[in-house]
Amino acid sequence: MPDLPRPRVLFSACLLGDRVRYDGDSATDEFALRLSKIVDVVKVCPEMELGLGTPRPKIILYKESSEVFAYQKDTGRFFTEELRSLADLVMKNLGPLDGALLKSRSPSCGVSGTKIYADSSGQELIGKGRGIFAEELIIRTSEIPVEDEDRLRRFRMLRLRFLMGVFTRAIIREGSWRDLAEVMENVSGKRMKFERVKAYHKRARTDELKSVLEKVLGVSTVRKLLEA
C-alpha cells in the first residue's frame, strides 16, 4: 500500500495519563497509549471542558420516566444538556474523526457499564448504560467506531474490529480505498467493492481481520496492540 494515513482518534484524556478524573487521578490504559503512537490524537475530558475542574464532586446518572439525567449530588447541579451540547460542539469544531476510544463506566464518556440509578439520591441501582456525552457522540457519528477501553481489553474480536474500522475510515477519507480493497481481496479471496470495504471490519472473521491489519500496519505493530 502507499503511505498509510494517520487516523484521527478521539480519546478520553484520562486514558492517556491526564489527571482529569473526578478524584484528581488518571485512568491510564496501555492499549490507548500504544494506539496513540500511530494515530493523530484528539483528547477530551467533557467534565473538564465544562469547567468543573479536578478534583470535583462526582456526577451520577439517574432515570426519571424514560429520560436519563446527569446530576452532581453535592452541588444539586444538572449537566445533561451541557454534555449533549458538548458532543455536538466536538463534532463541529474538531474536524473529521476516524474513531473514538472513551472511558468505560464514566457518566460522561462511558460507552458501556455506566451505573444508572432510580433517583437523584444515587442509592438504588437500576441498570447500566452509556454516559451522556458518549451516547450523543454515538448518535452523531454512526459511521465511526466508538469503543471504551474495558470492552477492548476484554474482547479480542472487538479490538480487531475497532482497529480495522479506524484505519479503514482514515484510508477511505484519504481516497486510497482501492489499495485497501486489494489487500482485503488477497486475504479473503473475495471481490471487494466500496461498500464491502467500508463494512469489512463488521463482518470479517477474526483471522481475516488480523491478517489484513498485519499487512496494513505490520506484524510487530499489530502484536503490540493486541498484547496491550
N, C-alpha and C positions, 0 to 999 in steps of 0.2 A: 504493500500500500504506500501511497505518498505520505508525506509528513503528517502524522496524526494530530488533529486539532485538540487543544486542551479544553475539555468540557468546563462550563461554568456551573459550579455546585454551591448551593446554599447550605451552610452548616449552622446548627445551633452553636453559638460561640463557646459555650461551656465544654463541648465535646473536644475542642481544640486546646483546652487548657486555660481559657479565660475564666477568671474567678468572678463570675457574674450571677451565680445561683443565689437563691433567697438567703442561704446561710453563709454567703461570702466565699463559698468554695467553688471548685470546678467539678466537671464530671468527665475528665479526660478519657477518651476512648482510643485504643490502639489502631483499630481499623480506620477511624476518622483521620487520625494523624497520618497514616500511610497513604490514604487516598488523597489527602490534601497536598501531598508532594507531587502528584501527577495531574492535578486539575487546577483551574483558577478558582480560588476560594472567595466566596462571599459569605461574610459572617453576620449573624443577627442574634440578638437576645431581645425578644419582644418586650419583656418587662423592663429591661434597662432602657429600651427605646421610648418607653412611656414615661421615663424619668423617675422610676421607682427607686433606683439606687440599690446598693448591696452593702451589708445585709438588709433585709426588708421583711416585713410580716408576710407570711405565706398567703397565697391565693388558693382558694378551693373552688371546685365546680359543684354546683348543685342543680337539681332539676325541679322545675315547678311546672305542672301540666306537661307540655311537650317541649318546653324550652330549657336550655342549659345556660346557667349564668356563671360568670367568673366573679368571685366575691372575695374581698380581703376582710376577714373577720375582725382583725384588730382595729381597723380604721372605719369599717362599715361602708367601704367604697366598692363600687362595681366597675369592672373593666371589660365587660363583654363586648360592647360596641367599639371600644378603643382597639381591642385586639383584632376584631374583624376588619376595621378600617386600616389597621397597620398592614395586614396581609395584602390588601388592595394597593396600598402605597408602595409596598415592596415590589409587587409585580409591575407597577407603572414606572418606578424610578431606578430599578437595579439592572434593567436591560434583560436580554434573553438568558434564561436559566435552562440547564440540561438535567438537573436533578436536585433533590434536597435531602439532606441527612439531618434529622432532628432528634431532640432529646426525648426519650421514652418517658411516659408517666408524668410529664410536665403538664400543668394546667393550661399552659400556652402552647407549647411545642409538641406535646405527646401525640404520636401517630397511633399509639396503642397503649393500653394499660393505665390510662389516667383515671384516677378514682372520681366517681360521681356520687354525690350524697343526696339524701332525701330532702334536706332543707339547709338553710344558711348556718345552722349550728355545726354542721360537719360531723355529726355523731353517728348517723345511720348510713352506712354504705349501701347503695342500691345497684351498683354496677360499675363498669369501666368502659372508657371510650377514648375519644380524641380530645386534645386540647383545642381551645377556641381558635388560636392562630393557625394551627395545623389543619384543622377542619376547613377553614376558609381558604387556605392555600391550596389544599387538595381540590376543592370545588373549582377554583380559578385556574388551576394548572393540571387539568386532567390528562394532558399529553405527556407530562414529565413524570419520571419515577420519584416518589416521595416515600421515604422509609425512616425508621428510627434505629438507633444503634443496638437496641436489645433484640429486636426481631432479626437483624442481620447477624448478630452474634450467635443466635440460637439455630438459625436455619440456613444451611449452606446454599440451598437452591435459591432462596431469596437474595442472598448476597450476589450470586452469579447473575440472577435476573436484573438486579439493581445495577451492577456494573455494566452489563451489556446494554441496558436501557439508556444509561447515562452517555456512554460512548457512541451508541447508535444515534442518539439525538444530536450530539455535537457534530458527528460526521455528516449527517443529513443537513444540518444547519450550514455547514461549510461547503455543501454542494458536491461531496465526493462519495455519495451513497453507492454508486456503481462499483467502486473499488471494494467496498464492504460487501456488497452483494456477491462479488466474485469469491471472496473468502468464505462466505456462508455456503455458496454453491459447492465449493471444493470439499467442505466438511460434511454437508448434509446430502449431497448428491441430488439436490432439488433445484429447479429453476427459481430464482429469486427476483420477483418484480418488486416495485417500490413499496406497495402496501404490505407485502410479506416481510420485507426488510424491516419496516417500521415496527411490526408486531413480533419479530423473531424472539425477542427477549421474553415474551409472554408465553410462547408456545414450544420452544425448542427443549429437547431433553437436556439433562444436566451435563452429560458428557459432551454434547454438541456445543453448548454454551462455553464450557471450559476450553474446548479446542479452538473455537473462534477467538475467544479472548486471548489465548496464548499466542495466536498468530498476529493479533492486532497489537497487544501490549507487550508481548514477550513472556516466555515461560517463567523467568525468575520474578518478574513483577506480579504476575498472577499468583504465584506461590506465596509471595509475601502478603498479598492482600487476603488470601484465603486462610493463612495461618494466624493472622492478627486476632 
